[in-house]
Amino acid sequence: MFISPMLLESAKEPFNSDAYITETKFDGIRLIASKNNGLIRLYTRHNNEVTAKFPELLTLDISDGTVLDGELIVTGPTGAGDFEAVMERFQSRKSYHPIVFCVFDVLRIDGASITSQPLYKRKELLCGLKIDHPNVKIVEGIRGYAADYFALARENKLEGIVMKRADSTYAENKRSDRWLKVVNYEYTDVFIIGIRKEDNAMLLSYLDGQYAGVMEFMPYDKRRKLHMERKDVEETEKYVYIEPIMCRVKHRFKTKNGLLRIPSFHEWR
């Protein structure tokens, strides 16, 4: 059984409140796991079944009618997930990266929906399932301490934290401000060196000229300014190259190839 997962709103800064449960923001693939007629089924957040990709989880010992929500990761140096490794495992049958299913919620038990119960109660019920599996980690979280937790996330170069109202019910297929993510962004000065014609995305380079990736996210007024002031130097079938314009972008960590991951415009430089 697939249940469309509850999604996170973004928050700029963490805050300490005992009304919230703080968790690590794992860097992987959102996964819904369910058991019906004795069979485990695994689904991505977009309702794509991926059961065959992760046979390690087929021995998950839960009762029929149980549905779990969590994040599938490949543990990297930080322990919170190596996104490139998990995508390699997801896309290739020849990849053997070991996986961990970090389960942070339970939505049904023995066929009965518990999404209307508060999160802290669902956490108690999740722990009560006593799941013992080498590829499964139960995420209990801690009450409050979000600011301190985020400082540790930064220190250890984790992707960020998640703050969830302890009394929050589970809103299927909705983005809710009762669940917040605080991302540990990095900031880098780059040049915009070109425009991709098909979607107006911007080509980036580092200040030393090395290719830095593609930026898709830029506010309308900043994009308008760019197009008004840019000076084109070359055009191909797919790209328009321009005289370099410096800006600062915010992004998640760099890929192993040195590219910026999900860069977005921050300010002109």
Secondary structure, 3 states (H helix, E strand, C coil): CCCCCCEEEECCCCCCCCCEEEEECCCCEEEEEEEECCEEEEEECCCCECHHHCHHHHHCCCCCCEEEEEEEECCCCCCCCCHHHHHHHHHCCCCCCCCEEEEEEEEEECCEECCCCCHHHHHHHHHHCCCCCCCEEECCCEECCHHHHHHHHHHCCCCEEEEEECCCCCCCCCEEEEEEEEECCEEEEEEEEEEECCCCCEEEECCCCCEEEEECECCHHHHHHHHHHCCEEEECCCEEEEEEEEEEEEEECCCCCCCCEEEEEEEEC
